[in-house]
Amino acid sequence: MKHAILLILTLALVPSAIAQQQYRENIYVFSLDFSSGVPADDECTAAVAKLERRLMVSGINPTFGTRFRIHSVDILAKKGKVTNMAVEEIGEMLICHDLETNPPEMNLVPIYHEITIGSRTFLVEGAGMHPAFPDVLPGGRVQMTPPGYPTSERFILNLNGTVLPAVPGSRGGSYMESILLGNSGEFGDGLSSNSIIVLRVLLPVNP
């Protein structure tokens, strides 16, 4: 009897296992070329409006927009240490931040980023509204160090977001960025001002 019950349960689970969407994972590690920045406020406004219409994502009103080139990085294989922040240009990124929706004391800036690598463009948003999440789309820009650390002119920002549309059967993933804000050329402290970005993307095998 027990064997019969197990067989029935196994057969019942087979269709759902077959029907489950399969994904492949792509991971990109790159940096921003801060010297390549071009103002893009109008682009940000248009991109966010398009996102709201297409994916029903809202809650970000960009007040800052810039387009940057992005570069691959070199990593020392044995230690995982970044040894070259700008190996070669691999694409570009539109950065749109909403500096007004949340009060400064919240330490949370909604973000929208549009990343183009080769022929693919990835849409990233954090701290906006999305029907797939009950409240706020996870992420945004957050200052990660207290005032004065490591210096009065320097601090670390983390930016996180969701690669959209990120619903079952579609492309999605996560965006993670860390920046030591400031310009090492100005301050002469030897610290890097480049960002390191990790983009983890899940692509449907059979979309």
Residue pairs with C-beta under 8 A, 6 or more apart in sequence:
21 168
21 169
21 204
21 205
21 206
22 204
22 205
22 206
23 202
23 203
23 204
23 205
24 202
24 203
24 205
25 200
25 201
25 202
25 203
26 200
26 201
26 203
27 198
27 199
27 200
27 201
28 117
28 197
28 198
28 199
28 201
29 72
29 73
29 75
29 196
29 197
29 198
29 199
30 70
30 71
30 72
30 73
30 90
30 91
30 117
30 197
30 199
31 70
31 71
31 73
31 85
31 86
31 194
31 195
31 196
31 197
32 68
32 69
32 70
32 71
32 93
32 194
32 195
32 197
33 68
33 69
33 70
33 71
33 86
33 89
34 68
34 193
34 194
36 68
36 69
37 66
37 67
37 68
38 66
38 67
38 68
39 65
39 66
40 65
40 66
40 67
40 94
40 95
40 96
41 62
41 64
41 65
42 65
43 65
43 67
43 94
43 96
44 62
44 64
44 65
44 94
44 96
44 112
45 62
45 65
47 94
47 96
47 112
47 114
48 60
48 61
48 62
48 96
48 112
51 57
51 112
51 123
51 125
51 164
52 58
55 123
55 130
55 164
55 165
56 130
56 131
57 125
57 128
57 129
57 130
57 137
57 164
58 128
58 129
59 101
59 110
59 127
59 128
59 129
59 136
59 137
60 96
60 98
60 101
60 110
60 111
60 112
60 125
60 127
60 128
61 98
61 100
61 101
62 96
62 97
62 98
62 112
63 97
63 98
63 99
63 100
64 95
64 96
64 97
64 98
64 99
65 94
65 95
65 96
65 97
66 94
66 95
67 92
67 93
67 94
67 95
68 92
68 93
68 95
69 89
69 91
69 92
70 89
70 90
70 91
70 92
70 93
70 115
70 117
70 197
71 85
71 86
71 87
71 88
71 89
71 90
72 87
72 88
72 90
73 82
73 84
73 85
73 86
73 87
73 196
74 82
74 83
74 84
74 87
75 81
75 82
75 83
76 82
76 83
82 196
85 192
85 194
85 196
86 194
90 117
90 118
91 115
91 116
91 117
91 118
92 115
92 116
93 113
93 114
93 115
93 116
94 113
94 114
94 115
95 111
95 113
96 111
96 112
96 113
96 114
97 109
97 110
97 111
97 112
97 141
98 109
98 110
98 111
98 112
99 109
101 110
102 108
102 109
102 110
102 127
107 142
107 143
108 127
108 140
108 141
108 142
109 127
109 140
109 141
109 142
110 125
110 126
110 127
110 128
110 140
110 141
111 124
111 125
111 126
111 127
111 139
111 140
111 141
111 159
111 161
112 123
112 124
112 125
112 128
112 161
113 123
113 124
113 125
113 159
113 161
113 175
114 121
114 122
114 123
114 124
115 121
115 122
115 124
115 175
115 199
116 122
122 163
122 171
122 173
122 175
122 199
122 201
123 163
123 164
123 165
124 161
124 162
124 163
124 164
124 175
124 199
125 137
125 139
125 161
125 162
125 164
126 137
126 138
126 139
126 140
126 141
126 159
126 160
126 161
126 162
126 175
127 136
127 137
127 138
127 139
127 140
128 136
128 137
129 136
129 137
130 137
130 162
130 164
132 166
132 167
137 161
137 162
138 160
138 161
138 162
139 159
139 160
139 161
139 162
139 175
140 159
140 160
140 161
141 157
141 158
141 159
142 157
142 158
142 159
142 160
143 155
143 156
143 157
144 155
144 156
144 157
144 158
144 178
145 155
145 156
147 155
149 155
150 191
151 182
151 187
151 189
153 182
153 186
153 187
154 180
154 181
154 182
154 187
154 189
154 191
155 180
155 181
155 182
156 178
156 179
156 180
156 181
157 178
157 179
157 181
158 176
158 177
158 178
158 179
159 175
159 176
159 177
159 178
159 179
160 174
160 175
160 176
160 177
161 174
161 175
162 172
162 173
162 174
162 175
163 171
163 172
163 173
163 174
163 175
163 199
163 200
163 201
164 172
165 171
165 172
166 172
166 173
169 204
169 207
170 204
170 207
171 201
171 202
171 203
171 204
171 207
172 201
172 202
173 199
173 200
173 201
173 202
174 199
174 200
175 197
175 198
175 199
175 200
176 197
176 198
176 199
176 200
177 195
177 196
177 197
177 198
178 195
178 196
179 193
179 194
179 195
180 191
180 192
180 193
180 194
181 193
182 191
182 193
183 193
184 190
184 191
184 192
184 193
